[in-house]
Structures are given as C-alpha cells and as structure tokens.
Amino acid sequence: MKIVQFILFSLVLIMASPCLRAQTPPCGKAIVEIEGPKDYEQFVPAPPEQVKAALLKAIPALGAKVHKDEGLHIETEDDTALRQSLQQTNKDSGVKGKYEGLGALGKILIDIRETTQGTEKGSLLHIEFHKNGFVGRMGGEGYSKPLAEETACLVKLLSPNDPVKNPRGFSSQEPSPARALTLPEGTALQVFLLDPLYSKKAKKEGVGQTIQFEVAEDVVVDGVTAVRRGALATAHMSEVQGSKIAGRHAEMAFVFDAVTAVDGQSIPIKADEKAKGGRHNETVRNLMITPAFGWMAKGSEAFIRAGTGYDVAVSGQHTIQSGQ
C-alpha cells in the first residue's frame, strides 16, 4: 500500500514539475553536438579580450569547466554532472546514440591570438581536444569546432558593451537632442542571458540571487532610442532545487525585474510567466522499470546556455529623457 501511495505521489510531482520551457537558443542552435575534427582554427572578427569573454561563457555548453586560465591560453576538464545534464537535454530533444550527442572524456586546449584576415582585424581561435587515455576512450573527439562556433556565436550575439560597468548600453551614434519621450506600457524587447545558468551553482547562491541579461537591440520610440542594445536587464532567482534521488531533476525559475533606459532609469519589466529550466521528474518511470532500485537513480542538473533569449515587456508607462 505504501509503495502504491509513493508512486501516486510521485505521479503528482511529475505533473507539477516544470519542464524545459521553449526559449530562443543562442544563434538558433538548440543543441551543441560533438562533431568535426579534433583540432580546429577559426578567425573571429573581434579583439582577443572579447573572444576570451565569449569563450568562457561557451565552455560549459560542451560539458566542460575551466581547469587552467593563463591569459590567452585556457585548458578545460570534464564536468561530470554538467555532462549528464546535457546528455539528458539532448535525449529529450531527440538526439540519438549511446552518448546523446556528447563525445569522449578529455581536456580541451585553447589559444587565442590577435591576427588580421585580409583587411579585418580580429583573433585566431586555435582549439585542440585530447582524449583521456584511461577512461572515456569511446565517443567522438570533435569538441573543437562546436566550441569555436559557440564562441563565435556569442561574440556576434552579445554586444561589446559590459552592461555591469555601463548599464545604459553601448552607442556608436552621436547623441540625439535632449527630449522627453513616453515609453508605453507593454513595449516589447528581447534580452539575452549574459552567463550560463547551472543549478548546481545556483543552489549555492540560493533564491533571490540576481541574474544579468543584456538588451538584444535598440528599443526605439517615435524615432528616438529609449533603451540601447547592450543595456543591463536583471531578474532574480525565485526557485532553485538541486537534483535528488528517485529521478528528481534539478529545477530553476526566475522572475524579470528591470531594464536600464538611456537616461539611467531602472524600468520595470515582466514576462508572461516565470522563466524555467529543468526537466520532468522520472520517479514513476524508474520505479516501474526497476522497482527495487529505481529510487536510487539520481536526477540531472539543470543548465541554460549563455545567449539564450527571452521576450519581455515594459511594465507601466514611463517618461524617458533621451539624448543622454
């Protein structure tokens, strides 16, 4: 009787558990699959410092973490829990195969150097993958190209502006004449997640932690820019739970708070619902397949890639002073 009650209770949890909500993936690529050559070079039209910043945001998307940071030389190592989360996400998305789109265990060596291609200044990104000689021999070695592509994607997607240092955003145009303009209720804008979200880390920081975004493109009202591309937008974590036994997966949810206008005002923003990351729990499935030991199966962590886009809207009507 107790087992039946436990299964019924677990079924309720599954029905109530949030799944990975449809979000705009970075550069339209929902899954980062390990494919291509072991070594790879790519020219990125941006200075080395900007390329490195994007690279550090891209590395977790391949189930890795930084092991050594020596300026423009970086080495990674595997993050086992993160790899499991990516495998589950890929599997949910229909990726088939023994490794669900991921390759062998090993380390990635990255070098960035300033260079010129034709008349364009930029950086040469050189990436090598070295398979672990003792474990993880099975699986592909093609980490280099997808990591380079994810890095180049984030360089292109995210603005050169640092929204923490310059929350009003980046403007290459001459200041427009100062005037007051009305930013209507419901004005739509898109924001990009600045850094990847990982439930294992988020759980340590807890509910209430600030999550940073940047505005995807200028918000123009009556021909005047009210919010610039690269401006700071923020949210706060409203729920975070780590993975647990019995196939209970980690969950995260956050609520949007504000965006910074051209005059420095903090403008409230909102989304239709809480943004979520996580998967349906698998307690019932595990117990049905292996009744005696299904409760021992641990769930996976939740992960959201940097550059993920969210559609939000201005809350209330506000007067903005342009030309600042």
C-alpha positions as CSV (number, residue, x, y, z in Angstrom):
1,M,0.0,0.0,0.0
2,K,2.8,2.4,0.9
3,I,4.5,1.7,-2.5
4,V,1.3,2.5,-4.3
5,Q,0.9,5.7,-2.4
6,F,4.5,6.6,-3.1
7,I,4.0,6.0,-6.9
8,L,0.8,8.1,-6.9
9,F,2.5,10.9,-5.0
10,S,5.4,10.8,-7.5
11,L,3.0,11.0,-10.4
12,V,1.6,14.2,-8.9
13,L,5.2,15.6,-8.7
14,I,5.7,14.7,-12.4
15,M,2.5,16.5,-13.4
16,A,3.5,19.6,-11.3
17,S,7.2,19.6,-12.2
18,P,8.3,22.3,-14.8
19,C,9.9,21.1,-18.0
20,L,12.4,23.0,-20.0
21,R,10.4,25.9,-21.4
22,A,10.7,26.8,-25.1
23,Q,13.3,29.6,-25.2
24,T,15.2,31.2,-28.0
25,P,18.5,29.3,-28.2
26,P,21.8,31.1,-28.9
27,C,22.1,31.8,-32.7
28,G,19.1,29.5,-33.3
29,K,21.1,26.3,-32.4
30,A,19.2,24.4,-29.7
31,I,21.7,21.5,-29.4
32,V,25.5,21.6,-29.3
33,E,26.6,18.3,-30.7
34,I,30.2,17.0,-30.6
35,E,31.2,16.6,-34.2
36,G,34.0,17.6,-36.5
37,P,37.9,17.4,-36.3
38,K,39.9,17.0,-33.2
39,D,41.8,20.2,-33.9
40,Y,40.3,23.3,-35.3
41,E,41.1,27.0,-36.0
42,Q,38.6,29.8,-36.6
43,F,39.0,33.5,-37.3
44,V,36.7,35.7,-35.1
45,P,36.4,39.4,-36.1
46,A,36.8,40.7,-32.5
47,P,39.7,41.5,-30.2
48,P,41.2,38.7,-28.1
49,E,39.7,40.0,-24.8
50,Q,36.2,39.9,-26.3
51,V,36.7,36.5,-27.8
52,K,38.0,35.1,-24.4
53,A,35.0,36.5,-22.6
54,A,32.7,34.7,-25.0
55,L,34.8,31.5,-24.8
56,L,34.4,31.3,-21.1
57,K,30.6,31.6,-21.5
58,A,30.7,28.9,-24.2
59,I,32.8,26.2,-22.5
60,P,30.0,24.9,-20.2
61,A,27.8,24.3,-23.2
62,L,30.1,21.3,-24.0
63,G,30.0,19.8,-20.5
64,A,33.4,21.3,-19.5
65,K,34.8,23.7,-17.0
66,V,38.0,25.8,-16.9
67,H,40.9,24.0,-15.3
68,K,43.7,26.4,-16.2
69,D,43.5,30.1,-17.2
70,E,46.7,31.7,-18.4
71,G,45.5,34.8,-20.1
72,L,45.0,33.8,-23.8
73,H,45.8,30.1,-23.1
74,I,43.0,28.1,-21.4
75,E,42.6,24.4,-20.6
76,T,39.4,22.7,-19.6
77,E,38.4,19.5,-17.8
78,D,35.2,17.5,-17.8
79,D,32.3,18.4,-15.5
80,T,30.6,15.1,-14.9
81,A,27.3,16.4,-13.5
82,L,27.0,19.0,-16.3
83,R,27.7,16.4,-19.0
84,Q,24.9,14.3,-17.6
85,S,22.5,17.3,-17.7
86,L,23.5,18.0,-21.4
87,Q,23.0,14.3,-22.3
88,Q,19.5,14.3,-20.8
89,T,18.6,17.6,-22.6
90,N,19.9,16.2,-25.9
91,K,18.0,13.0,-25.4
92,D,14.8,14.9,-24.7
93,S,15.4,16.8,-27.9
94,G,15.6,13.6,-29.9
95,V,19.4,13.2,-30.2
96,K,20.0,9.5,-30.5
97,G,23.1,7.4,-29.8
98,K,25.0,6.0,-26.9
99,Y,26.4,9.4,-25.8
100,E,23.4,11.6,-26.8
101,G,25.5,13.9,-28.9
102,L,28.4,14.2,-26.5
103,G,31.9,12.8,-27.1
104,A,34.7,11.2,-25.2
105,L,36.1,12.4,-21.9
106,G,39.2,14.5,-22.1
107,K,40.6,18.0,-22.0
108,I,40.4,21.0,-24.4
109,L,43.4,23.3,-25.0
110,I,42.6,26.7,-26.4
111,D,44.9,29.5,-27.6
112,I,43.7,33.0,-28.8
113,R,46.0,35.4,-30.6
114,E,45.4,38.7,-32.3
115,T,45.6,38.5,-36.1
116,T,44.3,40.0,-39.4
117,Q,42.3,38.3,-42.1
118,G,42.6,40.4,-45.2
119,T,42.0,43.9,-44.0
120,E,39.9,42.9,-41.0
121,K,41.4,42.8,-37.5
122,G,40.4,40.0,-35.2
123,S,41.5,36.9,-33.3
124,L,42.6,33.4,-34.3
125,L,41.0,30.8,-32.1
126,H,43.0,27.6,-32.0
127,I,41.4,24.6,-30.2
128,E,42.7,21.1,-29.6
129,F,41.0,18.1,-27.9
130,H,43.0,15.5,-26.1
131,K,41.1,12.3,-25.2
132,N,41.5,10.9,-21.7
133,G,43.9,8.0,-22.0
134,F,42.4,5.9,-19.2
135,V,38.7,6.4,-19.2
136,G,36.2,7.7,-21.7
137,R,38.0,6.3,-24.8
138,M,34.7,5.7,-26.5
139,G,33.0,8.5,-28.3
140,G,33.9,11.2,-30.8
141,E,36.6,13.8,-30.3
142,G,35.1,16.6,-32.2
143,Y,34.8,19.2,-29.5
144,S,37.0,21.8,-31.2
145,K,34.7,23.0,-34.0
146,P,31.5,23.3,-32.0
147,L,33.3,25.2,-29.2
148,A,34.7,27.6,-31.8
149,E,31.3,28.0,-33.3
150,E,29.6,28.6,-29.9
151,T,32.2,31.2,-29.1
152,A,31.8,33.0,-32.4
153,C,28.1,32.9,-31.9
154,L,28.3,34.6,-28.6
155,V,30.8,37.2,-29.9
156,K,28.2,38.1,-32.6
157,L,25.2,37.8,-30.4
158,L,26.3,39.8,-27.3
159,S,27.4,43.4,-27.6
160,P,30.9,44.6,-26.9
161,N,29.5,46.5,-24.0
162,D,29.9,45.4,-20.4
163,P,26.4,46.1,-19.0
164,V,27.7,45.9,-15.4
165,K,30.1,48.7,-16.0
166,N,27.9,50.6,-18.5
167,P,24.3,49.6,-17.7
168,R,22.9,52.2,-20.2
169,G,24.3,50.2,-23.1
170,F,26.6,50.9,-25.9
171,S,26.0,53.6,-28.5
172,S,28.2,54.3,-31.5
173,Q,26.0,57.1,-32.7
174,E,26.1,60.9,-31.9
175,P,23.8,61.9,-29.0
176,S,20.4,62.9,-30.2
177,P,18.8,66.2,-29.0
178,A,17.5,66.0,-25.4
179,R,13.8,65.5,-25.2
180,A,11.3,63.7,-23.0
181,L,9.5,60.7,-24.5
182,T,7.0,58.3,-23.3
183,L,7.8,54.6,-23.0
184,P,4.4,52.9,-23.2
185,E,3.2,50.0,-21.1
186,G,3.8,46.7,-22.8
187,T,6.7,47.9,-25.0
188,A,8.3,44.7,-26.2
189,L,12.0,43.9,-26.0
190,Q,14.3,40.8,-26.1
191,V,17.1,40.2,-23.7
192,F,20.0,37.7,-23.8
193,L,21.3,35.8,-20.8
194,L,24.8,37.0,-20.1
195,D,26.2,34.0,-18.3
196,P,25.1,30.3,-18.3
197,L,22.8,29.2,-15.5
198,Y,23.7,26.0,-13.8
199,S,21.5,24.6,-11.0
200,K,24.5,23.2,-9.1
201,K,26.0,26.7,-8.7
202,A,22.6,28.4,-8.4
203,K,21.7,26.3,-5.4
204,K,24.7,27.5,-3.5
205,E,23.8,31.2,-4.1
206,G,20.1,30.5,-3.3
207,V,16.8,32.2,-4.0
208,G,17.0,35.9,-4.6
209,Q,20.3,36.0,-6.5
210,T,20.5,38.5,-9.3
211,I,20.6,37.2,-12.9
212,Q,22.0,39.5,-15.6
213,F,20.9,40.0,-19.2
214,E,21.6,42.5,-21.9
215,V,19.1,44.0,-24.4
216,A,19.3,42.4,-27.8
217,E,18.7,45.6,-29.9
218,D,17.7,49.2,-29.6
219,V,14.2,50.0,-28.4
220,V,13.1,53.0,-30.5
221,V,10.0,55.1,-29.7
222,D,8.9,57.8,-32.1
223,G,12.3,57.6,-33.9
224,V,14.3,58.0,-30.7
225,T,16.2,55.3,-28.8
226,A,14.7,54.8,-25.3
227,V,16.7,51.6,-24.4
228,R,20.0,50.8,-26.1
229,R,21.4,47.5,-27.3
230,G,23.6,46.0,-24.6
231,A,21.8,47.8,-21.8
232,L,21.6,45.9,-18.5
233,A,18.4,43.9,-17.6
234,T,18.0,41.9,-14.5
235,A,16.0,39.1,-13.0
236,H,16.1,37.3,-9.7
237,M,16.0,33.6,-8.9
238,S,12.6,32.7,-7.4
239,E,13.1,28.9,-7.1
240,V,16.1,26.6,-7.2
241,Q,16.3,22.9,-6.3
242,G,19.2,20.6,-6.8
243,S,18.9,17.1,-8.3
244,K,17.9,14.3,-5.9
245,I,17.5,10.6,-5.8
246,A,14.5,8.8,-7.3
247,G,15.0,10.6,-10.6
248,R,14.1,14.0,-9.3
249,H,15.8,16.5,-11.5
250,A,17.0,20.0,-10.6
251,E,14.7,22.9,-11.2
252,M,15.3,26.7,-11.6
253,A,12.8,29.5,-12.1
254,F,13.4,33.3,-12.2
255,V,11.4,36.5,-12.5
256,F,12.3,39.5,-14.5
257,D,12.8,42.8,-12.7
258,A,14.1,45.8,-14.6
259,V,16.0,47.2,-17.6
260,T,18.1,50.3,-17.8
261,A,17.0,53.1,-20.0
262,V,19.2,55.6,-21.9
263,D,18.8,58.1,-19.0
264,G,19.8,55.6,-16.4
265,Q,16.4,54.9,-15.1
266,S,15.6,51.4,-13.9
267,I,12.4,50.5,-15.8
268,P,10.3,47.5,-14.5
269,I,9.9,44.7,-17.0
270,K,7.8,41.5,-17.0
271,A,7.3,38.2,-18.9
272,D,4.1,36.2,-19.4
273,E,5.3,33.6,-16.9
274,K,8.3,32.6,-14.9
275,A,11.3,31.5,-17.0
276,K,12.2,28.0,-16.1
277,G,14.9,25.5,-16.5
278,G,14.7,21.8,-15.7
279,R,13.1,18.5,-16.8
280,H,10.1,16.3,-15.8
281,N,11.0,14.1,-12.9
282,E,11.3,10.3,-13.7
283,T,10.4,8.8,-10.3
284,V,7.5,6.7,-11.6
285,R,9.3,5.6,-14.8
286,N,12.3,4.5,-12.7
287,L,10.2,2.6,-10.2
288,M,8.3,0.8,-13.0
289,I,11.4,-0.2,-14.8
290,T,13.4,-1.2,-11.7
291,P,11.1,-1.3,-8.7
292,A,13.7,-2.4,-6.2
293,F,16.4,0.2,-7.1
294,G,14.6,2.9,-9.1
295,W,14.6,5.2,-6.1
296,M,18.4,5.2,-6.1
297,A,18.6,6.8,-9.6
298,K,19.7,10.4,-9.2
299,G,18.2,13.1,-11.4
300,S,20.2,15.5,-13.6
301,E,21.2,19.1,-13.0
302,A,19.5,22.0,-15.0
303,F,21.5,24.1,-17.4
304,I,20.7,27.2,-19.6
305,R,23.3,28.4,-22.1
306,A,24.6,32.0,-22.2
307,G,22.9,33.9,-25.0
308,T,19.5,32.3,-24.5
309,G,16.9,34.9,-25.5
310,Y,13.7,35.9,-23.6
311,D,10.9,38.1,-24.7
312,V,9.8,40.6,-22.0
313,A,7.8,43.8,-21.9
314,V,7.8,47.1,-20.1
315,S,5.6,47.2,-17.0
316,G,3.8,50.5,-16.7
317,Q,4.2,53.8,-18.6
318,H,7.4,55.8,-18.1
319,T,8.9,59.1,-19.2
320,I,12.4,58.8,-20.6
321,Q,14.9,61.7,-21.1
322,S,16.6,61.0,-24.4
323,G,19.9,62.4,-25.7
324,Q,21.9,61.2,-22.6
